[in-house]
Amino acid sequence: MPSMLLSGLMLPMTLGPAWLDVLSHFMPFRYLVDAVRAAFVGSYASSALLYGVLVAAAFAVLSVTFCTRAFRRSAA
């Protein structure tokens, strides 16, 4: 539940208190949610969409690396 709140999924962080907005910047899912909102509105050249794509790419690289190592260890 805290990750959903801090990502801005339930409440946009601009509508919440300032301390919650500051705290949510440490949650990487916030950037993904902001990117989806920006794409939905049609602002494809926004910085929110750029940060969201970068975070999604970083998650993809981390998950492929982790899963490749786990698969190699289980097959060995």
N, CA, C, O and CB atoms as a CASP TS submission, in Angstrom:
PFRMAT TS
TARGET T0000
AUTHOR 0000-0000-0000
METHOD Language model
MODEL 1
PARENT N/A
ATOM      1  N   MET     1       0.811  -1.198   0.000  1.00  0.00           N
ATOM      2  CA  MET     1       0.000   0.000   0.000  1.00  0.00           C
ATOM      3  C   MET     1       0.858   1.268   0.000  1.00  0.00           C
ATOM      4  O   MET     1       0.533   2.203  -0.732  1.00  0.00           O
ATOM      5  CB  MET     1      -0.924  -0.005   1.198  1.00  0.00           C
ATOM      6  N   PRO     2       1.935   1.344   0.784  1.00  0.00           N
ATOM      7  CA  PRO     2       2.749   2.579   0.724  1.00  0.00           C
ATOM      8  C   PRO     2       3.363   2.807  -0.653  1.00  0.00           C
ATOM      9  O   PRO     2       3.508   3.952  -1.080  1.00  0.00           O
ATOM     10  CB  PRO     2       3.864   2.525   1.768  1.00  0.00           C
ATOM     11  N   SER     3       3.724   1.734  -1.353  1.00  0.00           N
ATOM     12  CA  SER     3       4.324   1.929  -2.673  1.00  0.00           C
ATOM     13  C   SER     3       3.295   2.475  -3.666  1.00  0.00           C
ATOM     14  O   SER     3       3.644   3.260  -4.548  1.00  0.00           O
ATOM     15  CB  SER     3       4.914   0.606  -3.194  1.00  0.00           C
ATOM     16  N   MET     4       2.034   2.067  -3.530  1.00  0.00           N
ATOM     17  CA  MET     4       0.994   2.612  -4.408  1.00  0.00           C
ATOM     18  C   MET     4       0.758   4.083  -4.123  1.00  0.00           C
ATOM     19  O   MET     4       0.551   4.873  -5.045  1.00  0.00           O
ATOM     20  CB  MET     4      -0.313   1.832  -4.244  1.00  0.00           C
ATOM     21  N   LEU     5       0.789   4.453  -2.862  1.00  0.00           N
ATOM     22  CA  LEU     5       0.569   5.849  -2.495  1.00  0.00           C
ATOM     23  C   LEU     5       1.743   6.712  -2.945  1.00  0.00           C
ATOM     24  O   LEU     5       1.543   7.782  -3.519  1.00  0.00           O
ATOM     25  CB  LEU     5       0.359   5.982  -0.978  1.00  0.00           C
ATOM     26  N   LEU     6       2.966   6.252  -2.687  1.00  0.00           N
ATOM     27  CA  LEU     6       4.135   7.051  -3.025  1.00  0.00           C
ATOM     28  C   LEU     6       4.415   7.102  -4.525  1.00  0.00           C
ATOM     29  O   LEU     6       5.104   8.008  -4.993  1.00  0.00           O
ATOM     30  CB  LEU     6       5.337   6.511  -2.310  1.00  0.00           C
ATOM     31  N   SER     7       3.892   6.145  -5.279  1.00  0.00           N
ATOM     32  CA  SER     7       4.108   6.191  -6.726  1.00  0.00           C
ATOM     33  C   SER     7       3.184   7.194  -7.397  1.00  0.00           C
ATOM     34  O   SER     7       3.425   7.577  -8.542  1.00  0.00           O
ATOM     35  CB  SER     7       3.902   4.811  -7.335  1.00  0.00           C
ATOM     36  N   GLY     8       2.139   7.625  -6.716  1.00  0.00           N
ATOM     37  CA  GLY     8       1.199   8.560  -7.301  1.00  0.00           C
ATOM     38  C   GLY     8       0.081   7.867  -8.035  1.00  0.00           C
ATOM     39  O   GLY     8      -0.669   8.507  -8.773  1.00  0.00           O
ATOM     40  N   LEU     9      -0.045   6.574  -7.847  1.00  0.00           N
ATOM     41  CA  LEU     9      -1.075   5.815  -8.531  1.00  0.00           C
ATOM     42  C   LEU     9      -2.463   6.143  -7.999  1.00  0.00           C
ATOM     43  O   LEU     9      -3.419   6.259  -8.767  1.00  0.00           O
ATOM     44  CB  LEU     9      -0.805   4.334  -8.395  1.00  0.00           C
ATOM     45  N   MET    10      -2.568   6.291  -6.700  1.00  0.00           N
ATOM     46  CA  MET    10      -3.862   6.564  -6.087  1.00  0.00           C
ATOM     47  C   MET    10      -4.179   8.051  -6.044  1.00  0.00           C
ATOM     48  O   MET    10      -5.337   8.446  -6.179  1.00  0.00           O
ATOM     49  CB  MET    10      -3.902   5.995  -4.692  1.00  0.00           C
ATOM     50  N   LEU    11      -3.166   8.867  -5.857  1.00  0.00           N
ATOM     51  CA  LEU    11      -3.334  10.302  -5.725  1.00  0.00           C
ATOM     52  C   LEU    11      -2.168  10.984  -6.435  1.00  0.00           C
ATOM     53  O   LEU    11      -1.015  10.704  -6.109  1.00  0.00           O
ATOM     54  CB  LEU    11      -3.412  10.729  -4.224  1.00  0.00           C
ATOM     55  N   PRO    12      -2.428  11.858  -7.383  1.00  0.00           N
ATOM     56  CA  PRO    12      -1.305  12.576  -7.998  1.00  0.00           C
ATOM     57  C   PRO    12      -0.543  13.361  -6.933  1.00  0.00           C
ATOM     58  O   PRO    12      -1.141  14.021  -6.083  1.00  0.00           O
ATOM     59  CB  PRO    12      -1.807  13.529  -9.119  1.00  0.00           C
ATOM     60  N   MET    13       0.747  13.281  -6.992  1.00  0.00           N
ATOM     61  CA  MET    13       1.571  13.877  -5.946  1.00  0.00           C
ATOM     62  C   MET    13       1.456  15.397  -5.907  1.00  0.00           C
ATOM     63  O   MET    13       1.780  16.009  -4.890  1.00  0.00           O
ATOM     64  CB  MET    13       3.013  13.483  -6.142  1.00  0.00           C
ATOM     65  N   THR    14       1.011  16.005  -6.970  1.00  0.00           N
ATOM     66  CA  THR    14       0.826  17.459  -6.953  1.00  0.00           C
ATOM     67  C   THR    14      -0.359  17.854  -6.075  1.00  0.00           C
ATOM     68  O   THR    14      -0.441  18.996  -5.624  1.00  0.00           O
ATOM     69  CB  THR    14       0.621  17.989  -8.379  1.00  0.00           C
ATOM     70  N   LEU    15      -1.271  16.924  -5.830  1.00  0.00           N
ATOM     71  CA  LEU    15      -2.423  17.211  -4.981  1.00  0.00           C
ATOM     72  C   LEU    15      -2.172  16.884  -3.517  1.00  0.00           C
ATOM     73  O   LEU    15      -2.953  17.284  -2.654  1.00  0.00           O
ATOM     74  CB  LEU    15      -3.621  16.444  -5.468  1.00  0.00           C
ATOM     75  N   GLY    16      -1.109  16.172  -3.228  1.00  0.00           N
ATOM     76  CA  GLY    16      -0.806  15.773  -1.854  1.00  0.00           C
ATOM     77  C   GLY    16       0.016  16.822  -1.134  1.00  0.00           C
ATOM     78  O   GLY    16       0.367  17.854  -1.706  1.00  0.00           O
ATOM     79  N   PRO    17       0.321  16.550   0.126  1.00  0.00           N
ATOM     80  CA  PRO    17       1.164  17.482   0.879  1.00  0.00           C
ATOM     81  C   PRO    17       2.593  17.518   0.329  1.00  0.00           C
ATOM     82  O   PRO    17       3.026  16.586  -0.348  1.00  0.00           O
ATOM     83  CB  PRO    17       1.184  17.094   2.363  1.00  0.00           C
ATOM     84  N   ALA    18       3.304  18.578   0.618  1.00  0.00           N
ATOM     85  CA  ALA    18       4.650  18.775   0.078  1.00  0.00           C
ATOM     86  C   ALA    18       5.618  17.706   0.565  1.00  0.00           C
ATOM     87  O   ALA    18       6.475  17.261  -0.199  1.00  0.00           O
ATOM     88  CB  ALA    18       5.172  20.150   0.458  1.00  0.00           C
ATOM     89  N   TRP    19       5.498  17.284   1.827  1.00  0.00           N
ATOM     90  CA  TRP    19       6.417  16.269   2.348  1.00  0.00           C
ATOM     91  C   TRP    19       6.211  14.922   1.649  1.00  0.00           C
ATOM     92  O   TRP    19       7.162  14.159   1.479  1.00  0.00           O
ATOM     93  CB  TRP    19       6.229  16.109   3.864  1.00  0.00           C
ATOM     94  N   LEU    20       4.983  14.632   1.247  1.00  0.00           N
ATOM     95  CA  LEU    20       4.706  13.392   0.536  1.00  0.00           C
ATOM     96  C   LEU    20       5.262  13.458  -0.882  1.00  0.00           C
ATOM     97  O   LEU    20       5.734  12.453  -1.413  1.00  0.00           O
ATOM     98  CB  LEU    20       3.197  13.111   0.508  1.00  0.00           C
ATOM     99  N   ASP    21       5.207  14.617  -1.483  1.00  0.00           N
ATOM    100  CA  ASP    21       5.773  14.802  -2.816  1.00  0.00           C
ATOM    101  C   ASP    21       7.281  14.610  -2.792  1.00  0.00           C
ATOM    102  O   ASP    21       7.838  13.968  -3.682  1.00  0.00           O
ATOM    103  CB  ASP    21       5.425  16.191  -3.361  1.00  0.00           C
ATOM    104  N   VAL    22       7.942  15.155  -1.790  1.00  0.00           N
ATOM    105  CA  VAL    22       9.395  14.995  -1.661  1.00  0.00           C
ATOM    106  C   VAL    22       9.745  13.529  -1.433  1.00  0.00           C
ATOM    107  O   VAL    22      10.691  13.015  -2.030  1.00  0.00           O
ATOM    108  CB  VAL    22       9.942  15.863  -0.501  1.00  0.00           C
ATOM    109  N   LEU    23       9.000  12.867  -0.589  1.00  0.00           N
ATOM    110  CA  LEU    23       9.249  11.460  -0.293  1.00  0.00           C
ATOM    111  C   LEU    23       9.012  10.579  -1.513  1.00  0.00           C
ATOM    112  O   LEU    23       9.699   9.573  -1.692  1.00  0.00           O
ATOM    113  CB  LEU    23       8.367  11.001   0.857  1.00  0.00           C
ATOM    114  N   SER    24       8.063  10.939  -2.339  1.00  0.00           N
ATOM    115  CA  SER    24       7.733  10.116  -3.505  1.00  0.00           C
ATOM    116  C   SER    24       8.799  10.162  -4.591  1.00  0.00           C
ATOM    117  O   SER    24       8.824   9.288  -5.457  1.00  0.00           O
ATOM    118  CB  SER    24       6.417  10.555  -4.081  1.00  0.00           C
ATOM    119  N   HIS    25       9.676  11.156  -4.569  1.00  0.00           N
ATOM    120  CA  HIS    25      10.745  11.220  -5.560  1.00  0.00           C
ATOM    121  C   HIS    25      11.754  10.097  -5.386  1.00  0.00           C
ATOM    122  O   HIS    25      12.545   9.843  -6.294  1.00  0.00           O
ATOM    123  CB  HIS    25      11.449  12.556  -5.481  1.00  0.00           C
ATOM    124  N   PHE    26      11.750   9.420  -4.250  1.00  0.00           N
ATOM    125  CA  PHE    26      12.642   8.288  -4.025  1.00  0.00           C
ATOM    126  C   PHE    26      12.024   6.964  -4.465  1.00  0.00           C
ATOM    127  O   PHE    26      12.679   5.925  -4.392  1.00  0.00           O
ATOM    128  CB  PHE    26      13.019   8.212  -2.563  1.00  0.00           C
ATOM    129  N   MET    27      10.778   6.988  -4.918  1.00  0.00           N
ATOM    130  CA  MET    27      10.079   5.794  -5.399  1.00  0.00           C
ATOM    131  C   MET    27      10.171   5.768  -6.923  1.00  0.00           C
ATOM    132  O   MET    27       9.602   6.643  -7.576  1.00  0.00           O
ATOM    133  CB  MET    27       8.580   5.777  -4.922  1.00  0.00           C
ATOM    134  N   PRO    28      10.871   4.789  -7.516  1.00  0.00           N
ATOM    135  CA  PRO    28      11.031   4.803  -8.976  1.00  0.00           C
ATOM    136  C   PRO    28       9.726   4.598  -9.740  1.00  0.00           C
ATOM    137  O   PRO    28       9.625   4.997 -10.900  1.00  0.00           O
ATOM    138  CB  PRO    28      12.007   3.741  -9.384  1.00  0.00           C
ATOM    139  N   PHE    29       8.734   3.988  -9.113  1.00  0.00           N
ATOM    140  CA  PHE    29       7.466   3.773  -9.799  1.00  0.00           C
ATOM    141  C   PHE    29       6.726   5.085 -10.056  1.00  0.00           C
ATOM    142  O   PHE    29       5.852   5.146 -10.921  1.00  0.00           O
ATOM    143  CB  PHE    29       6.589   2.835  -8.989  1.00  0.00           C
ATOM    144  N   ARG    30       7.067   6.113  -9.321  1.00  0.00           N
ATOM    145  CA  ARG    30       6.437   7.421  -9.550  1.00  0.00           C
ATOM    146  C   ARG    30       6.699   7.913 -10.965  1.00  0.00           C
ATOM    147  O   ARG    30       5.814   8.466 -11.617  1.00  0.00           O
ATOM    148  CB  ARG    30       6.951   8.452  -8.535  1.00  0.00           C
ATOM    149  N   TYR    31       7.931   7.702 -11.431  1.00  0.00           N
ATOM    150  CA  TYR    31       8.297   8.177 -12.761  1.00  0.00           C
ATOM    151  C   TYR    31       7.569   7.392 -13.848  1.00  0.00           C
ATOM    152  O   TYR    31       7.258   7.939 -14.906  1.00  0.00           O
ATOM    153  CB  TYR    31       9.806   8.075 -12.963  1.00  0.00           C
ATOM    154  N   LEU    32       7.300   6.123 -13.594  1.00  0.00           N
ATOM    155  CA  LEU    32       6.526   5.333 -14.551  1.00  0.00           C
ATOM    156  C   LEU    32       5.076   5.812 -14.615  1.00  0.00           C
ATOM    157  O   LEU    32       4.500   5.924 -15.697  1.00  0.00           O
ATOM    158  CB  LEU    32       6.573   3.846 -14.177  1.00  0.00           C
ATOM    159  N   VAL    33       4.499   6.089 -13.464  1.00  0.00           N
ATOM    160  CA  VAL    33       3.112   6.571 -13.418  1.00  0.00           C
ATOM    161  C   VAL    33       3.009   7.944 -14.075  1.00  0.00           C
ATOM    162  O   VAL    33       2.067   8.204 -14.825  1.00  0.00           O
ATOM    163  CB  VAL    33       2.600   6.636 -11.955  1.00  0.00           C
ATOM    164  N   ASP    34       3.963   8.817 -13.802  1.00  0.00           N
ATOM    165  CA  ASP    34       3.960  10.141 -14.437  1.00  0.00           C
ATOM    166  C   ASP    34       4.110  10.034 -15.952  1.00  0.00           C
ATOM    167  O   ASP    34       3.510  10.812 -16.694  1.00  0.00           O
ATOM    168  CB  ASP    34       5.086  11.009 -13.863  1.00  0.00           C
ATOM    169  N   ALA    35       4.910   9.069 -16.414  1.00  0.00           N
ATOM    170  CA  ALA    35       5.089   8.885 -17.855  1.00  0.00           C
ATOM    171  C   ALA    35       3.804   8.399 -18.510  1.00  0.00           C
ATOM    172  O   ALA    35       3.461   8.844 -19.605  1.00  0.00           O
ATOM    173  CB  ALA    35       6.223   7.897 -18.130  1.00  0.00           C
ATOM    174  N   VAL    36       3.097   7.500 -17.858  1.00  0.00           N
ATOM    175  CA  VAL    36       1.832   7.017 -18.412  1.00  0.00           C
ATOM    176  C   VAL    36       0.818   8.149 -18.469  1.00  0.00           C
ATOM    177  O   VAL    36       0.073   8.272 -19.442  1.00  0.00           O
ATOM    178  CB  VAL    36       1.280   5.846 -17.575  1.00  0.00           C
ATOM    179  N   ARG    37       0.788   8.972 -17.437  1.00  0.00           N
ATOM    180  CA  ARG    37      -0.138  10.113 -17.447  1.00  0.00           C
ATOM    181  C   ARG    37       0.211  11.106 -18.560  1.00  0.00           C
ATOM    182  O   ARG    37      -0.679  11.637 -19.224  1.00  0.00           O
ATOM    183  CB  ARG    37      -0.119  10.827 -16.084  1.00  0.00           C
ATOM    184  N   ALA    38       1.504  11.351 -18.758  1.00  0.00           N
ATOM    185  CA  ALA    38       1.925  12.285 -19.808  1.00  0.00           C
ATOM    186  C   ALA    38       1.598  11.725 -21.192  1.00  0.00           C
ATOM    187  O   ALA    38       1.172  12.465 -22.079  1.00  0.00           O
ATOM    188  CB  ALA    38       3.438  12.579 -19.697  1.00  0.00           C
ATOM    189  N   ALA    39       1.794  10.428 -21.376  1.00  0.00           N
ATOM    190  CA  ALA    39       1.477   9.818 -22.669  1.00  0.00           C
ATOM    191  C   ALA    39      -0.020   9.811 -22.922  1.00  0.00           C
ATOM    192  O   ALA    39      -0.459   9.979 -24.060  1.00  0.00           O
ATOM    193  CB  ALA    39       2.023   8.393 -22.736  1.00  0.00           C
ATOM    194  N   PHE    40      -0.798   9.622 -21.887  1.00  0.00           N
ATOM    195  CA  PHE    40      -2.252   9.616 -22.032  1.00  0.00           C
ATOM    196  C   PHE    40      -2.775  10.981 -22.464  1.00  0.00           C
ATOM    197  O   PHE    40      -3.717  11.073 -23.251  1.00  0.00           O
ATOM    198  CB  PHE    40      -2.912   9.196 -20.723  1.00  0.00           C
ATOM    199  N   VAL    41      -2.165  12.028 -21.949  1.00  0.00           N
ATOM    200  CA  VAL    41      -2.579  13.392 -22.301  1.00  0.00           C
ATOM    201  C   VAL    41      -2.071  13.765 -23.688  1.00  0.00           C
ATOM    202  O   VAL    41      -2.648  14.626 -24.353  1.00  0.00           O
ATOM    203  CB  VAL    41      -2.064  14.403 -21.258  1.00  0.00           C
ATOM    204  N   GLY    42      -0.994  13.120 -24.124  1.00  0.00           N
ATOM    205  CA  GLY    42      -0.461  13.395 -25.451  1.00  0.00           C
ATOM    206  C   GLY    42       0.791  14.236 -25.463  1.00  0.00           C
ATOM    207  O   GLY    42       1.233  14.661 -26.530  1.00  0.00           O
ATOM    208  N   SER    43       1.375  14.489 -24.315  1.00  0.00           N
ATOM    209  CA  SER    43       2.613  15.273 -24.270  1.00  0.00           C
ATOM    210  C   SER    43       3.807  14.315 -24.329  1.00  0.00           C
ATOM    211  O   SER    43       4.391  13.947 -23.310  1.00  0.00           O
ATOM    212  CB  SER    43       2.672  16.162 -22.976  1.00  0.00           C
ATOM    213  N   TYR    44       4.144  13.930 -25.558  1.00  0.00           N
ATOM    214  CA  TYR    44       5.196  12.939 -25.766  1.00  0.00           C
ATOM    215  C   TYR    44       6.600  13.525 -25.645  1.00  0.00           C
ATOM    216  O   TYR    44       7.562  12.768 -25.508  1.00  0.00           O
ATOM    217  CB  TYR    44       5.034  12.303 -27.120  1.00  0.00           C
ATOM    218  N   ALA    45       6.743  14.811 -25.689  1.00  0.00           N
ATOM    219  CA  ALA    45       8.058  15.444 -25.600  1.00  0.00           C
ATOM    220  C   ALA    45       8.327  15.999 -24.203  1.00  0.00           C
ATOM    221  O   ALA    45       9.174  16.877 -24.041  1.00  0.00           O
ATOM    222  CB  ALA    45       8.173  16.560 -26.632  1.00  0.00           C
ATOM    223  N   SER    46       7.621  15.500 -23.199  1.00  0.00           N
ATOM    224  CA  SER    46       7.801  16.031 -21.846  1.00  0.00           C
ATOM    225  C   SER    46       8.931  15.305 -21.120  1.00  0.00           C
ATOM    226  O   SER    46       9.318  14.197 -21.492  1.00  0.00           O
ATOM    227  CB  SER    46       6.496  15.910 -21.044  1.00  0.00           C
ATOM    228  N   SER    47       9.440  15.940 -20.100  1.00  0.00           N
ATOM    229  CA  SER    47      10.504  15.324 -19.309  1.00  0.00           C
ATOM    230  C   SER    47       9.974  14.152 -18.486  1.00  0.00           C
ATOM    231  O   SER    47      10.723  13.223 -18.183  1.00  0.00           O
ATOM    232  CB  SER    47      11.151  16.362 -18.389  1.00  0.00           C
ATOM    233  N   ALA    48       8.702  14.186 -18.123  1.00  0.00           N
ATOM    234  CA  ALA    48       8.120  13.073 -17.373  1.00  0.00           C
ATOM    235  C   ALA    48       8.148  11.794 -18.190  1.00  0.00           C
ATOM    236  O   ALA    48       8.414  10.720 -17.649  1.00  0.00           O
ATOM    237  CB  ALA    48       6.685  13.398 -16.957  1.00  0.00           C
ATOM    238  N   LEU    49       7.880  11.890 -19.477  1.00  0.00           N
ATOM    239  CA  LEU    49       7.913  10.724 -20.346  1.00  0.00           C
ATOM    240  C   LEU    49       9.341  10.225 -20.528  1.00  0.00           C
ATOM    241  O   LEU    49       9.575   9.018 -20.577  1.00  0.00           O
ATOM    242  CB  LEU    49       7.288  11.051 -21.702  1.00  0.00           C
ATOM    243  N   LEU    50      10.290  11.141 -20.628  1.00  0.00           N
ATOM    244  CA  LEU    50      11.693  10.749 -20.757  1.00  0.00           C
ATOM    245  C   LEU    50      12.163  10.003 -19.512  1.00  0.00           C
ATOM    246  O   LEU    50      12.791   8.949 -19.621  1.00  0.00           O
ATOM    247  CB  LEU    50      12.577  11.983 -21.000  1.00  0.00           C
ATOM    248  N   TYR    51      11.864  10.540 -18.334  1.00  0.00           N
ATOM    249  CA  TYR    51      12.270   9.877 -17.096  1.00  0.00           C
ATOM    250  C   TYR    51      11.589   8.516 -16.950  1.00  0.00           C
ATOM    251  O   TYR    51      12.201   7.561 -16.472  1.00  0.00           O
ATOM    252  CB  TYR    51      11.945  10.762 -15.887  1.00  0.00           C
ATOM    253  N   GLY    52      10.348   8.429 -17.353  1.00  0.00           N
ATOM    254  CA  GLY    52       9.629   7.163 -17.278  1.00  0.00           C
ATOM    255  C   GLY    52      10.243   6.107 -18.186  1.00  0.00           C
ATOM    256  O   GLY    52      10.370   4.945 -17.799  1.00  0.00           O
ATOM    257  N   VAL    53      10.620   6.511 -19.383  1.00  0.00           N
ATOM    258  CA  VAL    53      11.262   5.571 -20.312  1.00  0.00           C
ATOM    259  C   VAL    53      12.612   5.130 -19.765  1.00  0.00           C
ATOM    260  O   VAL    53      12.966   3.956 -19.876  1.00  0.00           O
ATOM    261  CB  VAL    53      11.435   6.210 -21.709  1.00  0.00           C
ATOM    262  N   LEU    54      13.364   6.043 -19.181  1.00  0.00           N
ATOM    263  CA  LEU    54      14.663   5.689 -18.611  1.00  0.00           C
ATOM    264  C   LEU    54      14.520   4.723 -17.429  1.00  0.00           C
ATOM    265  O   LEU    54      15.295   3.775 -17.302  1.00  0.00           O
ATOM    266  CB  LEU    54      15.400   6.952 -18.166  1.00  0.00           C
ATOM    267  N   VAL    55      13.542   4.963 -16.580  1.00  0.00           N
ATOM    268  CA  VAL    55      13.316   4.067 -15.443  1.00  0.00           C
ATOM    269  C   VAL    55      12.843   2.704 -15.929  1.00  0.00           C
ATOM    270  O   VAL    55      13.274   1.682 -15.396  1.00  0.00           O
ATOM    271  CB  VAL    55      12.286   4.672 -14.467  1.00  0.00           C
ATOM    272  N   ALA    56      11.972   2.665 -16.922  1.00  0.00           N
ATOM    273  CA  ALA    56      11.498   1.393 -17.468  1.00  0.00           C
ATOM    274  C   ALA    56      12.644   0.616 -18.109  1.00  0.00           C
ATOM    275  O   ALA    56      12.724  -0.604 -17.965  1.00  0.00           O
ATOM    276  CB  ALA    56      10.382   1.631 -18.494  1.00  0.00           C
ATOM    277  N   ALA    57      13.518   1.307 -18.807  1.00  0.00           N
ATOM    278  CA  ALA    57      14.680   0.643 -19.412  1.00  0.00           C
ATOM    279  C   ALA    57      15.621   0.105 -18.339  1.00  0.00           C
ATOM    280  O   ALA    57      16.157  -0.994 -18.479  1.00  0.00           O
ATOM    281  CB  ALA    57      15.436   1.615 -20.336  1.00  0.00           C
ATOM    282  N   ALA    58      15.823   0.866 -17.278  1.00  0.00           N
ATOM    283  CA  ALA    58      16.674   0.400 -16.188  1.00  0.00           C
ATOM    284  C   ALA    58      16.076  -0.829 -15.509  1.00  0.00           C
ATOM    285  O   ALA    58      16.797  -1.771 -15.180  1.00  0.00           O
ATOM    286  CB  ALA    58      16.886   1.517 -15.165  1.00  0.00           C
ATOM    287  N   PHE    59      14.761  -0.822 -15.298  1.00  0.00           N
ATOM    288  CA  PHE    59      14.102  -2.002 -14.736  1.00  0.00           C
ATOM    289  C   PHE    59      14.251  -3.206 -15.653  1.00  0.00           C
ATOM    290  O   PHE    59      14.473  -4.320 -15.178  1.00  0.00           O
ATOM    291  CB  PHE    59      12.623  -1.718 -14.485  1.00  0.00           C
ATOM    292  N   ALA    60      14.132  -3.001 -16.945  1.00  0.00           N
ATOM    293  CA  ALA    60      14.268  -4.104 -17.899  1.00  0.00           C
ATOM    294  C   ALA    60      15.673  -4.687 -17.871  1.00  0.00           C
ATOM    295  O   ALA    60      15.841  -5.906 -17.869  1.00  0.00           O
ATOM    296  CB  ALA    60      13.928  -3.631 -19.312  1.00  0.00           C
ATOM    297  N   VAL    61      16.680  -3.824 -17.848  1.00  0.00           N
ATOM    298  CA  VAL    61      18.064  -4.297 -17.804  1.00  0.00           C
ATOM    299  C   VAL    61      18.331  -5.056 -16.504  1.00  0.00           C
ATOM    300  O   VAL    61      18.944  -6.123 -16.524  1.00  0.00           O
ATOM    301  CB  VAL    61      19.044  -3.113 -17.944  1.00  0.00           C
ATOM    302  N   LEU    62      17.878  -4.515 -15.385  1.00  0.00           N
ATOM    303  CA  LEU    62      18.085  -5.194 -14.110  1.00  0.00           C
ATOM    304  C   LEU    62      17.384  -6.542 -14.049  1.00  0.00           C
ATOM    305  O   LEU    62      17.957  -7.519 -13.567  1.00  0.00           O
ATOM    306  CB  LEU    62      17.604  -4.323 -12.980  1.00  0.00           C
ATOM    307  N   SER    63      16.163  -6.602 -14.528  1.00  0.00           N
ATOM    308  CA  SER    63      15.426  -7.865 -14.453  1.00  0.00           C
ATOM    309  C   SER    63      16.007  -8.910 -15.397  1.00  0.00           C
ATOM    310  O   SER    63      16.078 -10.083 -15.030  1.00  0.00           O
ATOM    311  CB  SER    63      13.953  -7.637 -14.777  1.00  0.00           C
ATOM    312  N   VAL    64      16.422  -8.526 -16.590  1.00  0.00           N
ATOM    313  CA  VAL    64      17.040  -9.487 -17.513  1.00  0.00           C
ATOM    314  C   VAL    64      18.368  -9.980 -16.948  1.00  0.00           C
ATOM    315  O   VAL    64      18.672 -11.168 -17.046  1.00  0.00           O
ATOM    316  CB  VAL    64      17.253  -8.849 -18.908  1.00  0.00           C
ATOM    317  N   THR    65      19.151  -9.103 -16.369  1.00  0.00           N
ATOM    318  CA  THR    65      20.420  -9.503 -15.775  1.00  0.00           C
ATOM    319  C   THR    65      20.205 -10.457 -14.609  1.00  0.00           C
ATOM    320  O   THR    65      20.855 -11.499 -14.525  1.00  0.00           O
ATOM    321  CB  THR    65      21.200  -8.278 -15.312  1.00  0.00           C
ATOM    322  N   PHE    66      19.307 -10.106 -13.724  1.00  0.00           N
ATOM    323  CA  PHE    66      19.041 -10.950 -12.558  1.00  0.00           C
ATOM    324  C   PHE    66      18.491 -12.312 -12.965  1.00  0.00           C
ATOM    325  O   PHE    66      18.929 -13.341 -12.449  1.00  0.00           O
ATOM    326  CB  PHE    66      18.060 -10.257 -11.617  1.00  0.00           C
ATOM    327  N   CYS    67      17.544 -12.320 -13.879  1.00  0.00           N
ATOM    328  CA  CYS    67      16.924 -13.586 -14.290  1.00  0.00           C
ATOM    329  C   CYS    67      17.880 -14.448 -15.101  1.00  0.00           C
ATOM    330  O   CYS    67      17.818 -15.674 -15.008  1.00  0.00           O
ATOM    331  CB  CYS    67      15.663 -13.316 -15.102  1.00  0.00           C
ATOM    332  N   THR    68      18.758 -13.846 -15.891  1.00  0.00           N
ATOM    333  CA  THR    68      19.754 -14.613 -16.636  1.00  0.00           C
ATOM    334  C   THR    68      20.714 -15.305 -15.681  1.00  0.00           C
ATOM    335  O   THR    68      21.050 -16.474 -15.871  1.00  0.00           O
ATOM    336  CB  THR    68      20.528 -13.702 -17.602  1.00  0.00           C
ATOM    337  N   ARG    69      21.151 -14.592 -14.664  1.00  0.00           N
ATOM    338  CA  ARG    69      22.044 -15.204 -13.667  1.00  0.00           C
ATOM    339  C   ARG    69      21.350 -16.321 -12.909  1.00  0.00           C
ATOM    340  O   ARG    69      21.950 -17.368 -12.665  1.00  0.00           O
ATOM    341  CB  ARG    69      22.548 -14.149 -12.681  1.00  0.00           C
ATOM    342  N   ALA    70      20.108 -16.119 -12.536  1.00  0.00           N
ATOM    343  CA  ALA    70      19.367 -17.160 -11.819  1.00  0.00           C
ATOM    344  C   ALA    70      19.129 -18.377 -12.706  1.00  0.00           C
ATOM    345  O   ALA    70      19.210 -19.510 -12.231  1.00  0.00           O
ATOM    346  CB  ALA    70      18.029 -16.610 -11.313  1.00  0.00           C
ATOM    347  N   PHE    71      18.841 -18.165 -13.962  1.00  0.00           N
ATOM    348  CA  PHE    71      18.615 -19.271 -14.877  1.00  0.00           C
ATOM    349  C   PHE    71      19.899 -20.062 -15.097  1.00  0.00           C
ATOM    350  O   PHE    71      19.868 -21.292 -15.130  1.00  0.00           O
ATOM    351  CB  PHE    71      18.072 -18.758 -16.210  1.00  0.00           C
ATOM    352  N   ARG    72      21.014 -19.379 -15.247  1.00  0.00           N
ATOM    353  CA  ARG    72      22.295 -20.065 -15.435  1.00  0.00           C
ATOM    354  C   ARG    72      22.685 -20.873 -14.202  1.00  0.00           C
ATOM    355  O   ARG    72      23.242 -21.963 -14.327  1.00  0.00           O
ATOM    356  CB  ARG    72      23.392 -19.054 -15.760  1.00  0.00           C
ATOM    357  N   ARG    73      22.402 -20.358 -13.037  1.00  0.00           N
ATOM    358  CA  ARG    73      22.737 -21.100 -11.810  1.00  0.00           C
ATOM    359  C   ARG    73      21.854 -22.327 -11.648  1.00  0.00           C
ATOM    360  O   ARG    73      22.323 -23.365 -11.181  1.00  0.00           O
ATOM    361  CB  ARG    73      22.597 -20.194 -10.579  1.00  0.00           C
ATOM    362  N   SER    74      20.606 -22.229 -12.017  1.00  0.00           N
ATOM    363  CA  SER    74      19.703 -23.374 -11.863  1.00  0.00           C
ATOM    364  C   SER    74      19.989 -24.443 -12.922  1.00  0.00           C
ATOM    365  O   SER    74      19.755 -25.626 -12.675  1.00  0.00           O
ATOM    366  CB  SER    74      18.234 -22.916 -11.956  1.00  0.00           C
ATOM    367  N   ALA    75      20.482 -24.052 -14.076  1.00  0.00           N
ATOM    368  CA  ALA    75      20.755 -25.013 -15.140  1.00  0.00           C
ATOM    369  C   ALA    75      22.105 -25.695 -14.947  1.00  0.00           C
ATOM    370  O   ALA    75      22.353 -26.755 -15.523  1.00  0.00           O
ATOM    371  CB  ALA    75      20.710 -24.323 -16.496  1.00  0.00           C
ATOM    372  N   ALA    76      22.974 -25.097 -14.146  1.00  0.00           N
ATOM    373  CA  ALA    76      24.327 -25.648 -13.976  1.00  0.00           C
ATOM    374  C   ALA    76      24.361 -26.803 -13.013  1.00  0.00           C
ATOM    375  O   ALA    76      25.425 -27.370 -12.766  1.00  0.00           O
ATOM    376  CB  ALA    76      25.272 -24.581 -13.501  1.00  0.00           C
TER
END
